[in-house]
Amino acid sequence: MSTSPIDRELDHARQSGPVRTLTIPPCPELLTRLQAVMAEADPDWDAVAAIASADVAMAASLVRAANSPVYSRGRGVDNVPQAMSLLGLRQTAVLLTQFLAARALPLNHPLLETFWLGSSRRALAMGYVARQLYGTSPDLAHTLGLFCDVGIPVMLQGLPGYAGTLVEARARMDRTHTLTEQIAHKTDHTIVGALVARTWGLPEDLKTAIRLHHEVEALEDRSIAEPVRVLLAATVLAEHLVHSHEGHPDAPEWIQRGGDCLRHLQIHEHELTHWQDALQPVFEHLQPA
């Protein structure tokens, strides 16, 4: 067992309470292979290409992404090597991770019809925000945007009554999503999501940020590493950009601490308008068919 506070919390949750009965899906074998390659000091291009080509649907998804307005440079690509040359190694790994995560967590519930759409928009916004900041990994930010709510489908599949809790949590503006979950189930999707991250061997900072992304007081907690606090502030900002695009009310985190997040990232409010304009066509491209 790890001695980190979050791991101790996760160990306790796994040993007692409702989380004990939840089934955490195993990490897909191809994702395990991909993580091992990308953890090397000099990741092997051919090894990533082999992983990308190992699944026909995943290879097609990568080529389709490379041809999308998000990444395309005006010339079409027809195969995995061309797609990887356009995207670069790390962005290829991010997109493969996204595909494998979506396959590992099938969402067969009306409440989650747009789950991956919203997650993909948040992930793209997170990557965009990170590129405007100094010293923040766009790949890590993108992956956090994709995974930060991954506990929700796991809870929906495994906790009786969670569907009603999810409807209530989405509707309430007077408290955070996680507080509604805690009142009803004595756990929440950040704990379950962090368990998924730990089970899948995702980076430590990613696991920590998933656990804390609804903790509005975390920005001032100096026991939390600064790169994680930057990711937390960027998550609140990315959610705001996505909600603005979709015409949804802002989350309580933005209402309570949006200004603090902007100050932490040293961003002026007028920049948000430019960022929203830049992200508009990207978000629109992700509209469901």
Salt bridges, closest charged atoms under 4 A:
ASP7 OD1 - ARG198 NH1 2.91
ASP7 OD2 - LYS207 NZ 2.69
GLU9 OE1 - ARG211 NE 2.72
ASP11 OD1 - ARG198 NH1 2.98
GLU29 OE1 - ARG33 NH1 3.93
ASP55 OD2 - ARG103 NH1 2.50
ASP149 OD2 - ARG122 NH1 3.06
ASP149 OD1 - HIS189 NE2 3.03
ASP149 OD1 - HIS213 NE2 3.21
GLU168 OE2 - ARG172 NH1 2.95
GLU168 OE2 - ARG175 NH2 3.08
ASP174 OD2 - ARG172 NH2 2.70
GLU181 OE2 - HIS177 NE2 3.20
GLU181 OE1 - HIS189 ND1 2.89
GLU204 OE2 - LYS207 NZ 2.88
GLU215 OE2 - ARG211 NH1 3.42
GLU220 OE2 - ARG257 NH2 2.53
GLU226 OE1 - ARG229 NH2 3.11
GLU226 OE2 - HIS264 NE2 3.02
GLU239 OE2 - ARG122 NH1 3.05
GLU239 OE1 - HIS243 NE2 3.39
GLU246 OE2 - ARG121 NH1 2.80
GLU246 OE1 - HIS248 ND1 3.19
ASP250 OD1 - HIS240 ND1 2.77
GLU253 OE2 - HIS214 ND1 2.40
ASP260 OD2 - ARG257 NE 2.25
ASP260 OD1 - ARG263 NH2 2.48
GLU284 OE2 - HIS245 NE2 3.42
